[in-house]
């Protein structure tokens, strides 16, 4: 009975991760286009997915703990591999297939997140470069006019540093 509940929970987790991957691919295109409003919307959807995944993960941990109660564990926290070792061959095969699908999906999601992170970093570098072109930082020179004790030095930053 607990095994069916575990398989159902894992299938829900897999579906959520697949949906999260689809959102990630859409986010890649949005980042390339530079659409901030659409990116904000995608991030909200991703946050909802992450919250649902967290809830399902807690449910999965509880089911695994119930399945393994009374059995010796190999590590600190019970894993799916521990469950697979105590189940019948048919149930173990079902769990192993889902576990492999989840692992593959998580690896794809991790690679996609790394790509999106690189794209966002490149976009930020471009924005900073553009700002530096429009508003250059004042250069330090070897000699500066000494400031009197009563005067305050004013730094002038504008697009054009010229007097008419």
Buried (B, 14 or more C-beta within 10 A) or exposed (E): EBBEBBBEBBEBBBEBBBBBBEBBEBBBEBBEEEEEEBBEBBEEBBEEBEEBBEEBEEBBBBBBEEBBEEEEEEEEEBBBEBBBEEBEEEBBEBBBEBBEBBEEBBEBBEEBBEBBEEBEEEEEEEEEEEEEEEEEEEEEEEEEEEEEEEEEEEEEEEEEEEEE
